Amino acid sequence: MKDSFYFPHDYHAREDVKVTRLLRSHGWSAYGLYWALIEMLYENGGKIASDYEMMAYDLRADLKLIKSIVEESDLFYRSGSTSFGSRSVDRRLQQRRERARKAAEAGRLGGVANAKRMLDDRLAETKLERRGEAIEQKVGIEPFQQQKQQVKALIASAADRHAF
């Protein structure tokens, strides 16, 4: 399945001067084709090859109408001799890329902070272990082992007394 993204649609787009001219010249079918071309621009990263025959076939529309919408409405710009784009689509795609870049950077920084925190925790544990080893070396390990054996013996004798 292809990724599906939302793109912003100005709720008053039909009141734009250029769109009003398009509606006056070609009617509401041209308005629908305009939005289909906008969708195609988003699907193709902001540029579409100027293959009007293929577009007309894909959109089941008149070739002359497609060409007129792209070349005469001022809603699109030529990008070289073989493709066209839309400034509003370019701007919104740039905003999307910027948000994605910021989110990736925030994720990277979060990962770095998490790794640092884990490292700090591990260093703190190591310091405690080393401090414990130093204490054991000063006091000697045998007193601790003797106490441990004594506690085990007390527990065992208490368990024997209360056994049924």
Secondary structure as UniProt FT lines:
FT   TURN            11..12
FT   HELIX           13..15
FT   HELIX           17..26
FT   HELIX           28..43
FT   TURN            44..46
FT   STRAND          47..49
FT   HELIX           52..59
FT   HELIX           63..72
FT   STRAND          77..79
FT   TURN            80..82
FT   STRAND          83..85
FT   HELIX           87..139
FT   HELIX           141..161
//
